Amino acid sequence: MADDDFTFSITTTRFDEDYSPSENSRITTNFANLARGEHRQQNLRNTLTMINNRFNDLARWDNPNGDRYEVELEIISAQLTFTAEGADRQFPLIEVLDTHVVDRRTGIRTHGIVGNNFSSFVRDFDFSVVLPAAGVGPTGPAVPEDFGDLHGKLFQHFLDSAAYQKRFPQSPVVCISVSTSKTYRRTGNQHPVLGDEYEQDAYSLTDEYFGKMGLQARYFMPRGSVAPLAFYFRGDLLGDYTNLQLISTISTMETFQKIYRPEIYNANSAAASVYRPSLDSQDYSRTQISYDRVERSQLAVTQGKYTEEHFIKPHRTVLDHWAAKRPARVA
């Protein structure tokens, strides 16, 4: 299978209080989950308010009233299309968020960072179908040696594609929760926006998975946060992006984590210099935003099986042949 046997295309959807998920969106995706149910519009409005408030809190310079900036969000959907005709020819491969920062004082709108939230049907397949089928080893899940290889190569091929390169001038940054299976230690390194850096002794399974996507991991706790966030990136996280770009990612993803993992990111006390995150903590505050975490986990299995049926099985031969010819690039 040659590289031109499939192509990528990108569509965008505005994420605002009127947002409704498309038919191709993973319904477990963070932003899509908020846009469901009786309180969907209030959920979205409250989420956007939290993002803007946090952005202005971090961007305090020349911002005496704390209302100078507004974050605009777009959902970036990457679709893979096989050149050969047939059933299941198109597949919604990846969804991420793109940020723009509006300066209300000057009227200038600047691009932030693409990535932020990361949604992938193939990742659902890996973690909800492949990993459980591998069983349990002496120290935890029996992780297959090639776990995440195909997903990682597809992701890197998308970043190198004309579709991505034409649309985005910089590499993505993905920001998610730190792992509850690891202990993090403050290093003493401090960034003016990202805050205190933490490190861990060994990568988590998620860190290794993102590594196969060509993304490095660093962990920072911004000023006013109560737990470090995990940042996955290509290149130089501290040098490649402006302060406002970094703040757009922090404010967006910390808000999502406060909603989805309040035990960690809306805790009533901040992480100490040695920190082990836990979802069993009772000392936290809930946001006024509805979210069903149990349903989300159950739906991930459904979506993993959907991926197996409509992407992996119909195209396994061509995908395996394509992947075998592409060298692995691990961060």
TIZARO-495758 format. One record per residue: residue in one letter; z, y, x of N, C-alpha, C in turn. Coordinates in steps of 0.1 Angstrom, whole numbers, plus 5000, padded with zeros to 4 digits. Each point is the difference from the previous one (the first is absolute). Last residue first. Example, Ala and Ser with C-alpha at 12.3 -4.5 7.8 and 13.67 -1.06 7.14 Angstrom:
<atoms>
S507149785128500050115009500850114992A499949435003500050124991500050125009
</atoms>
This chain:
<atoms>
A520250925090500750115006501249965009V495449724991501450014995500650125007R495149754989500550125007501450034994A496149575003501250064995500450125008P494849834995501349985008501250074993R495549794976500650135003501349985008K497249654982499250075010500650145004A501949714966500049925013499250075011A500250174955501250025007500049935014W496449934970500050145004501250035009H499649584979499050015011500050155005D502949904964500449935012499050025012L498850184958501150075006500549945013V496749774974499450125007501150095006T501449614976499149965011499550135007R502750064961500749955012499149975012H499550194952499350055012500749955013P501449884954498550024999499350045013K504949954999499349874998498550024999I502850395006500149905011499149884998F500150354966499650055013500049895011H501349944953498950084999499550065013E503849694994499049954991498750095001E503950115025499649875004498849964992T502150394987499350025012499449875006Y502949984963498850074996499150025012K504349855007499249894995498650054995G503250325015499649925011499149884996Q501950274967498950075006499649935013T503749844975498849994992498850065007V504150045021499649865000498749994992A502250414999499449985013499449865002L502650134961498650035000499249995013Q504849944997499349894993498550034999S502750335020500049885008499249884993R500850404975499050025012499949885008E503250014966498649984994499050015012V504450105010499949864998498649974995R501350455006499849935013499849854998D499350454969500549864998499649935013Y501050544982499249915010500649864998S500550574983500049864996499149925010I502950475007498749954999500049854998Q503550355013499750004986498549954997T503349845043499250114995499749994985R504449805027498749974994499350134997S503949885039499750074987498649964996Y504149745032498750084999499850064987D503049625023500450145001498750095001Q500449514998500350064987500250155000S497149595031501050114999500150054986D497049655017501249964992501050114999L495750005025499850024985501249964992S499650175054500349894990499750054986P499550125059499750034986500349884991R502150155048499349884994499850034985Y501350295050499850004986499249874995V502750345040499649864998499949974986S501150435008499149985012499649865001A500950154950500850025013499049985012A498650154948500149905009500750045013A501350254954498949985009500249895010S501850064948500450035013498849965009N499749944954500950115000500550045013A495149774986501449965002500850135001N495149914993500850094992501549975000Y496849745024499550145002500650104991I501349525000499850045014499850155001E500549804957501249945008499950055015P496450094969501150105000501249955008R494949874995501149945007501150105001Y496250114974499849855001501249935007I499850494995499849944986500149855001K500250255040501250034992499949944986Q496249975028501149915004501350024993F496350294993499749874994501149905004T500450435019500150014986499849864993E499150055045501449994998500350014985M495650055013500449865001501549994999T497950444998499449914990500749865001S501350335031500450044987499449904989I498749935046501549984998500450034985T495550105013500349855000501449974997S498750455006499449954988500249854998I501550225040500950024988499449954987L497449985040501149905000500950024988Q496650325005499449864997501149905000L501250435014499850004986499449864995N500650085047501349994993499849994985T495949835028500850125000501349974993Y497249625028500150064987500950135001D499149695037498750014993500050084987G503949895031499050095006498850034992L503649684990500750135002499050115005L498649544992500650054987500550145002D496049745026501350075003500650064988G496549574999500050125009501450055002R499349734956499249995012500250125008F503749784963498950105003499249955012Y504749964964499049915006498750095003F505750054988498750075001499049905008A505149994971499149935010498650064999L505150224990498849954994499249945011P505650104994498850015007498849954992A504450214976499649885007498750025007V502150344975501249925002499749865006S498050555001499849874996501249925002G499550455015500349994986499849874994R497450105044501150084996500249994984P497449585021499950155000501350074995M498949525025500850054989499950155000F496849575021500650135001500850034987Y496949605031501050024989500750135002R495049725015501250075004500850044988A495449665015501150034991501050095008Q494349875000501350005007501150044990L494949784990500950114998501349985008G495949714991499850095011501050124999M499949594973499150114995499750115010K503049655009498749944999499050094994G504550145002499449995013498749945000F502550014961499350125002499450015014Y502549624990498850014991499250135002E504249945022498949925007498750004991D503850224982499550075012498949935007T502149794964499250114996499450085011L503249665009498749944996499050114995S503650185034500149924987498649944997Y501850135051499350044988500349914989A503650115038498949924998499350044987D503750245018499849915011498849924998Q500550514981500649874998499649905011E500650584989499249895005500749874997Y499750584986500749875001499149905006E500350584997499349875002501049895001D500350514975500649905010499249875000G497250424981501549985001500449905011L495650214982500349864997501549975001V498650445011499649974986500449864996P500950175045500350114991499749984985H501449615035498850074997500350114990Q502949665037499950084988498850084999N502949575027498850075000499950074986G503549705010500250135006498850095001T500649544979499750005014500450135007R501749664956499550145004499850015015R499649544971500950075009499450145003Y499649544962499450125007501050085007T499149464979501050115003499350115008K497949624962500250045014501150115000S498149794960500449885009500350055014T498550284963501449964998500449885008S496150405011500249864995501549974999V497550494991500449915011500349874995S496650314972501449975003500149925013I495650294998500749914990501549995004C494850255012501550025000500649924990V495050095030500749934988501550015002V495350265019501449985002500649934987P494650065023501050014990501449985005S495850245026500449874997501250014990Q496250395002501149955008500449864995P496550284981499950035014501049935008F497449864952501350045006499950025015R496249894971500950064990501350065007K496449765023499450114994501050084991Q501349595020499850105011499450134994Y500649614972501350075004499750115009A496249764987500750054988501350075003A497549765033499550144998500650064988S502949645028498850014992499550144998D504149825022498950035008498750024993L504049894977500350125007498850045009F499849584978499950114990500250145007H500749615025498650024997499750114991Q504449865007499550085012498550024999F502149754966500550135000499450085011L499049544998499350084989500550145000K502149715030498650035004499350084989G504449854990500050105011498650045004H500549654968500450134995499950115010L499449565014498950054992500250144995D503649785023498950035009498850064992G504549844984499750145000498750035008F502349565011500550074989499650155001D499349595029499050094997500350094988E503149665016499650085012498950114996P503649844963498849945007499650095012V505149964981498850094999498949945008A504649854974499149945010498750085000P505150194985498649954996499249955012G504949985013499450084989498749954996T502649815036500650135000499450094988P498649535008501550005003500750144999G495649944970500349945013501550015002V496749974954501150075007500249935013G495350054967501349945001501050085008A495250064986500349965014501349935001A498450224960499449875002500349945013P501450454989500749894993499549865002L497450365020501349985006500949904992V495750114983499949935013501449985005V499850244959499349874999500149925013S501850444995500449944987499449864998F499250305039501449994998500549924988D495250075010500749955012501549974998F497450204965499649865002500849945012D500550464992500649924990499749855001R497750305028501449985004500849934990V495650104988500149895010501449995006F499250354970499949874993500149895010S501950515008498949905003500249874993S502050555012499849904989498949915003F503550425021498949905003500049894990N501850565010500249874993498849915003N499650355031501250014992500449874994G495350205015500849885002501250004991V497350445021499649894991500849875004I501250555005499849875006499649904990G499250534996501249945005499749875008H497050474987500149864999501349955007T499550494976499749935013500249854998R499450524973500249854998499649935012I501550544986499349915009500449854996G501850434982498949944992499249895008T504050295011498750045005498949944992R504549924987500050145004498750055005R500949544987500050094988499950155004D498449545025500950115003499850114988V499049445003499650144995501150105003V498349485018501150104999499450134996H498649444996499650135003501250104998T499149425006500750124996499350135004D499249444986499550115009500850124995L500649434995500150134995499650105011V498349464990501050095007500150134993E497849464993500350134995501150075008I496149565003501150075005500250134992L496749644989500749955012501350075002P496649864958500850125004501049975012F495049774988501449984999500850125005Q494749754984500850125004501549974999R496949664990499350075011500850125005D500549624965501150055008499450075013A496349714980501350034994501050065010G494950065013500849894995501350054993E496150165042500350014986500849884996A500150245049499449894992500450014986T501950315030498550024999499449894991F505250164995499249915008498550024997T504450344998498849954993499249915009L505250274994499149925009498949944991Q503450464995499449884994499149935010A504350384997498949945009499549874993S502950484985499749854997498849965008I504050414997498749965007499849854998I502950434975499949865003498749965005E502750495002498949924995500149865004L503250494996499849865004498849944993E502850505016499049944991499749865005V504250385007499349885005499149954989E502350515013499849894989499149895006Y503350475018499049905001500049904988R503050395005498750055006498949894998D505050054989499049964990498650045004G504750105018499849864999499049964990N501550455017500349954986499949854998P499050225043501350044996500549954986N496449915038500049954987501450024994D498350055047499250094992500049954985W501949625025499650125007499150084991R501749564988500950114997499550135006A498749494989499150115005500750134997L502149604985499749985014499250115006D501150034954501249995007499849975015N496350004971500550145003501350005007F498249584986499150075010500650135004R502249774966500349955013499150065011N499250114955501350055004500449955014N496049844980499950145003501350065005I500049554984499250015013499950155004M502249904959500849965012499250015013T497750094960501050105002500949975012L496949684985499350115007501050125003T501749634975499649965013499450115008N500950074954501250005008499749965015R496549974969500450145002501250015009L498549574987499150065009500450155003N502549764968500249945013499150075010Q499450124956501350065005500349945014Q496349824977499750145004501350075006R500449554983499150015011499850145005H502949744966500450125007499050035012E499549624971500350114991500250135007G497149625026501250004991500150134993R497749985048499949914990501250024991A498850195044499250064990499849904988L502549915041500650114994499350054987N498249655028501149954993500750124992A496550095031499549944987501249964991F500950165044499650114991499549954987N501249675033501150094997499650114989T497749525000499950125009501050104995T498949594977501350015007500050125010I496149884974501150064991501350005006R495050055023501149904999501150064991S495050164992501250035008501049884999N495650054978500049935013501350035007E499050204958500049864997500149925014S502150494999498749944997500149854998P504150374990499449915009498649954996S502050494988500049864994499449915010Y502150554999499449885006500249874992D501550484995499149944990499449885005E503050275026500749964988499249934990D498149975049500850114994500649954987F496349865041501349954995500950124996R494449885004501150105002501349934995T495849745022500650034987501150095002T495349785027501250075000500550034986T496649635032500250094988501350065001I496449725035501350064998499950094987S497549545028499850124993501450064996F497549605036501150064993499650134993T497449505014500250155003501250044993F497449525020500850064990500250155004D497149735025500049914988501050054990D499250185045499350074989499849914987D502149855042500850114994499350064988A498949495009499950125008500850114993M500249445000500050124992500050125009
</atoms>
